[in-house]
Each structure stands twice: as C-alpha cells, then as structure tokens.
C-alpha cells in the first residue's frame, strides 16, 4: 500500500489518534485511522477503509487493517479484511489464547487485494486529493 504510506508521510507520519478523511469525488471517501491498539505482532496498526451508506447506516467497503513495519523500509502488512455489504470479516493473522495464529492462504489473499486496492487508489489519485485537501 505505497499510496497509503505516501499519504501518511505527507500527513507528517503515523501517530496514535491519527484520523484522515479524504474526499475524492466521484469515489467513496477514504478514511485512515490509527488507534491505540497494536497489531498481532505488537507493531503499530492502522485501519484503511472506504465508507458507503445503506439504509442510513455507514458501511465499510472494504476495511483493511495493517501493521506498520519498518524493517527493510516502511511497509504495511495486512491482518484483517471486512466488507459490510456481503457480511464478511476475515483475520489472516491474530492472537488466540496467547498464541500467534497465521493463515498463510488468507494472508496471501489479503496481500493480493491490498496490492490491487493500492493500484486503484493511485489511479484514482487519492494522494493528490489529500494534498489538495490540506491546502
């Protein structure tokens, strides 16, 4: 998710409480948030999502959560995917009963989806939309 990393860099970097809302019509708004919770490996985590609306309810379409890794250069490693429109929630990496659980097949799917989503965000010019919003 190079586009998200570039947006974070433009925003001044990752920090707890980070909340970015990027409007880029005609596309769905993009929201990037960093909460207080770490990811499954104890690294800083962020949520990236598009929000839609159905019957007056906010719908995640999709949401992905990533850990921010720095070894070998900044990178985002997915561990969660959610799509409210089809009622699907998936964890590819998590802690259960104190043990690290890794579903390699699902993690590969999450990485492929993140790569495609990054391509779409780049082509839809979300970084440029964020830069315009800041001025």
C-alpha positions in Angstrom: 0.0 0.0 0.0 2.5 2.5 -1.2 -0.2 5.1 -1.7 -1.3 4.9 1.9 2.4 5.2 3.0 2.8 8.3 0.9 -0.3 9.8 2.3 0.9 9.1 5.9 4.3 10.7 5.0 2.5 13.8 3.6 0.4 13.9 6.8 3.6 14.0 8.9 3.8 10.3 9.7 1.9 7.8 11.8 0.8 8.6 15.3 -1.8 7.4 17.8 -5.1 9.1 17.2 -4.4 9.8 13.5 -7.6 10.3 11.6 -7.5 11.3 7.9 -10.7 11.6 5.9 -10.0 12.1 2.2 -12.8 13.2 -0.2 -12.2 12.5 -3.8 -15.4 12.6 -5.9 -16.8 10.7 -7.6 -15.1 8.0 -5.5 -16.1 6.9 -2.0 -14.3 8.8 0.8 -11.1 7.1 2.1 -10.5 7.0 5.9 -7.2 6.2 7.5 -7.1 5.8 11.3 -4.5 4.8 13.8 -5.9 3.7 17.2 -4.2 2.8 20.4 -4.2 -1.0 19.8 -1.3 -2.7 18.2 -1.4 -5.4 15.5 -0.9 -9.1 16.2 2.9 -8.8 16.2 2.8 -5.8 18.6 3.5 -3.3 15.8 1.6 0.0 15.3 -1.6 -0.6 13.4 -3.8 1.4 11.0 -7.3 0.9 9.6 -7.9 1.9 5.9 -11.4 1.9 4.6 -14.0 3.3 2.2 -17.3 4.1 3.7 -20.6 3.7 1.9 -24.2 4.0 3.1 -27.1 1.6 3.1 -30.4 2.4 4.6 -28.8 5.3 6.5 -26.1 3.1 8.0 -22.4 3.6 7.4 -21.0 0.5 5.6 -17.3 -0.4 5.3 -16.4 -1.2 1.7 -13.8 -2.5 2.4 -11.8 -2.0 5.6 -8.4 -3.4 6.0 -6.1 -3.3 9.0 -2.4 -3.3 8.6 0.7 -3.3 10.9 3.3 -0.7 10.1 6.6 -2.4 9.8 9.9 -0.6 9.4 12.4 -3.5 8.9 13.7 -3.3 5.4 11.9 0.0 4.9 8.4 1.2 5.8 5.7 -1.3 4.7 2.1 -2.3 5.6 1.4 -5.9 6.5 -2.3 -6.8 6.4 -4.1 -8.9 9.0 -7.8 -8.0 8.7 -10.3 -7.5 5.9 -14.0 -6.6 6.2 -16.8 -5.9 3.7 -20.2 -4.9 5.3 -22.1 -5.3 2.1 -21.5 -9.0 2.0 -21.2 -9.5 5.8 -17.6 -10.9 5.6 -14.9 -10.4 8.2 -11.6 -12.1 7.9 -8.5 -12.3 10.2 -5.4 -13.7 8.5 -3.1 -13.0 11.5 -4.2 -12.7 15.1 -3.5 -13.7 18.7 -5.7 -16.5 20.2 -5.2 -17.9 23.7 -1.8 -16.1 23.8 -0.6 -17.8 20.6 0.1 -16.1 17.3 -2.1 -17.6 14.5 -1.2 -17.1 10.9 -3.4 -18.3 8.0 -0.9 -18.1 5.1 -3.5 -18.7 2.3 -5.8 -16.0 3.6 -2.9 -13.7 4.2 -1.8 -14.1 0.6 -5.3 -13.2 -0.5 -5.2 -10.1 1.7 -1.8 -9.1 0.3 -3.1 -9.5 -3.3 -6.2 -7.5 -2.5 -4.1 -4.8 -0.9 -1.9 -4.6 -4.0 -5.0 -4.2 -6.3 -6.5 -1.7 -3.9 -3.3 0.3 -3.9 -3.2 0.4 -7.7 -6.8 1.7 -7.7 -6.1 4.3 -5.1 -3.1 5.5 -7.1 -5.1 5.6 -10.3 -7.9 7.4 -8.6 -5.3 10.0 -7.4 -6.1 9.8 -3.6 -2.7 11.2 -2.7 -3.3 14.3 -4.9 -6.8 14.6 -3.4 -5.2 14.6 0.1 -2.6 17.2 -0.9 -5.4 19.4 -2.3 -7.5 19.0 0.9 -4.5 20.1 3.0 -4.1 23.5 1.2 
